[in-house]
Amino acid sequence: MKNKFRLIINNKFSKKENFFVKKELRIILNLYAKKVSSGDWKDYGLTINKKEITFDIYQRASEKPVLRISKNLHPKSKSEKFYILDANGYKIKKSENLSVLVNKIEWSGLKLVK
């Protein structure tokens, strides 16, 4: 009896990122630490679904995040891989590179409004 084994590797799923990679998370947490130490931000949370991963920023323990840094898992274009949303869900900025996106925004000019 001959046993035939076949190894099937599906590279499509092995390269897929389902979370922030270490470098991206470090960029976000460095920004978060800076804003917490200045007293602007108080809390954070993570939202994960099939379409995106979001780092939610809260001013207080409230129901709605005031800012969200999102990673789109299925971007239609390269520029929509990372984006920042305000409390109403409007895109403030978007970019294909998270570090460029975080450094491009004037954080001191953004005011958290209830």
N, C-alpha and C positions, 0 to 999 in steps of 0.2 A: 504494500500500500504506500503510495506516494502522498506525502503531505505537501500541499502547496500553500505557502503563506505569502501574503502580499502586504507590503508596508505602504500605507497611503498617508501621505502628509498633505494636509490642507494648509498651505502657507497663508491663505487669506485670513484665517482666524488667528493664527499665531502671532501676527504682527499688529493686531488690533490693540489699541490702548483703551482700556475701559476706566481709567482713572487719571488723575494728574500724575505725571512722572515726577521723580524726585527733584529735578531741576526746577520744574514749574511750581511745585509745592513750596520749594525754598523761596522762590521769588515772591509768591503770594504771602507766605508767613513773615518774611522780612518786612514787607510793606505793612502788614497787619501789626507787627510788633512796634513799628515806628509810629503808626497812628494811635495805637493803644497808649503808648507812653506819652503822647501829646494830649491824650484825653478825648480824642475825637471819636474813636470807636470803642465799643464795650464788649461785644460778643460776636461769635461767628457760628456758622453751621454749614454743613455740606448737604447738598441735594444731588441725588444720583438717579438718573433714569436712562432710558435707551437712547435718547437723543443728545443729552448733554450732562455734564458734570458742573455743578455750580458751587462756588465758595460764597456763601451768603454773609453779609456784614450787617450787624445790628447796632443801633445807637443805644438802645436799651433792650430789656427783655420784652420785646413786642411781638406781635403776630407776623408782621411783614418785614423782610429785610429792606434796608435803605439803599444798599448797593449790592450788586451781584457780579462776580467775576466768573465767566462761564467759558467752558471748553466744549465746542460743538463736536460731537463724535462723527457726524455725517455732514461736513460742510459742503455747500453747493459751489463755493469758490474758496480759494486759499485765504482770502482776506477775512473770511467769516469763521476761521478756526477758533479764535478767542475774541470775546467781546465783553464789554462792561454795560450792565443794565442799571437803570435807576429804579426807584421804588415803584414806579408805574409800569415798568417793563419796557421802557424805551431804550434803545441802544445809544449809549453815549459815544463810545468809540469801538472800533473793531480792527483786528490785525491778525496776521498769520503767525506773529512772534509775540509771546507773552511778555518778555522783558521789554521789548519796544513799546508795547501797549501800556504797560505799567509806568514806564518812564516818560511816555508822551503826554500823559494826563497831568494837568496842574491840580494836584490833590488839595492844595491849600485853597484853591478857588472853588472847590466843590463844597457846598454847605448841605448838611443833612437837615432836611425840613420835615416836620410831621405832616 
